[in-house]
Amino acid sequence: MRPVAVVDASDGAFTGARRGGRVGLVEAADGGTLFLDEIGELPLPLQTRLLRVLEEREVLRVGATEPTPVDLRVVAATLQSLEQRAAAGSFRRELYYRLAALRIALPALRARRSDIALLTRHFFRQLRGIDAPLGEAAMTTLTNAEWPGNVRELRNLVDRLRIHWQPGEELINTARLMQLAPELMREGTPAMPVESNGKRPPRAQLEAVLQEHRNDREGMAQALGVARTTLWRWLRAEGL
């Protein structure tokens, strides 16, 4: 974030300055709301300027001698712990307390698993105008995933699926879902369910279940919902 983009500049304040000056984000938000995403990444010099705006309710353009009064609401968002950054000296403590007057903590998507199916259907309707073309087990797979990227990661995945799926095709099952989104089988993710269609799941899923059950073939077969002989054929076919 460049200073000239946040703080206003007067006419001729620096080489290349726009004639008549330039209105920055702070002055442009006068009478409204200024949203600052990832406030934790704001450089210390800009933190000082923002603190002045909040305390003095005015902004001093670059090159100007008189401040301009502003009346605005500042909303900031971050994935970082500003309290820890303030303790480490990388975020101004005074600014932290100014911004922390009202704090809203959004829980991770994995803490709201009941929302995942609803959001998946919503994104499919939004991006494609259709209901989610996912089988029951595939939807369960999405629900059990870890989602470190939260809602943004889920939306990006739906965007990927809607590109690969065409109307008239079968519903996306777990096997195809794993082919299109192998990142879902991250460490710590529960074993993914398998549709009872007798098809061998992807190698990545077999490896994950194998690791989870520590080579316990009986436990693996139960988790996958197949007979031990079927599991043995699958493992042999994949060289596991």
Summary of the structure (lengths in Angstrom):
residues: 240
radius of gyration: 26.3
end to end distance: 50.4
largest distance: 83.3
contacts: 636
relative contact order: 0.08
helix: 50%
strand: 8%
